[in-house]
């Protein structure tokens, strides 16, 4: 398992290494640590960030039986507890095109981190 800080350092190194190619391809590139935002001449953007995964690092148990049932009952509560990880983080990738906003799945989290795979996917996406 890798921490967000360690992964952020690796991501920053990869982005820094690939920055010259991004600056040739995009109209404007903003790079800050483990995040990068690229803007093309049409104003379309693509942004990548490594961020804490609040859905998995905070655990909120149902407070009533109605809430318990509406959240899926026993099985879903067990799944929620199993997924809980106070060190959870994820790669957040958002693309904006002509006013439309998209969230794109991008591989990488605390339990499934591979910097070589990240670099390959990053190169293909950007």
N, C-alpha and C positions, 0 to 999 in steps of 0.2 A: 504494500500500500504506500502511496506517495502523497505527501501533503500538498496543499494548494500552493504554498510558498515555493517548494521545490519544483513543482510542475510549472509555476509561473516563471521561474528562472530559466528553465529549459525552453519554454515557449518564447520568452523574450530573446534568447540566443538564436533560435530558429528564425524568428521574424527579422531580427537584425541581419542575419546572414542572407535572407531572401529580399531584404528591403530594396536594393538597387533594381531588381527586376520589377518589383511592385511599382516603384516610382516611374519606371519607363512605361508601364502598362496603364496606370491610372493618372487622372488629372491631379488629384491631391491624395496624399497618404499621411495619416496621423497615427503615429506609433508611440504608445506609452506603456512601458513594461510588458505585461502579458496581454495587451489589447492592441488591436490595429483596426483602423477604419479607412476604407478606400472609397474614393468618390470618383466616378468617371465624368466625362464632359457633359453628359445628359443630366447629371445630378443624382443618378442612381448610386446607392451606397451598399456596401457590404461590410459588416462589423463583426469581429470575433473577440471574445473576452473569456477569460477563465474566472469563474465566479463561484461563491459558495452556493450549494444546492439547498435552499431553504426548505423545500418540500421533503427532503430526506434528513436534514440535520435538526429539525425541530419535531418533537413528538407531542401531539395533542390528543389526549384520550377523550372519548365522548363523555359528556357530563350527565346524560340522562339515557334512559332506555330507548326513548324515541330517537335520539341522536345515534345511539349504538346501532339500532336497526337501519336507520337511513344511511349510515356509513358502511353497511355491508355485514354487520353482525360480527360474530366470533372469527370467522375465517379472514375477513378483511382486517380486523384489528390485529390478528397474528401476523398477517402480511405487512402491515404498517410497522409493527414492532421489529420484524425481521429486516425491513429496509432501512430502519433508523440508523444513522451514523452521524455522530456529532462533527466529524471531519469531512463530511460529504462536500464535493465540489463537482462542477461540470463545465463543459465548453459551451458557451452561448454564441450562436451564430445567427445574425439577423441580416436580412436583405430587404432593401426598399427599392422598388422599381415603379416609377410613374404613379406614386401615391399608394401602391399596394405594399403591405408589410408581410414578410414571410419569416418564420422561424425554421431553421434548417437543422436537422440532427447532425451533430458532428461528433465523431468518436473521441472519447477521452473522459475519464473520471478517476477518482481516487483508487478504485479497485481494478481499473482496466486502462492503465496508462502505458503507452509505448511511444517514445519520442520519434522513432523512425516512422512509425505508422502516421503519427500526427504530421510530420513533415511532408510525407507523401500526399496525404489527404489535403493538407493546406495548399500545397503546390497545385493540385488538381482543381481545388475550389476557387482559388484566387488566380 
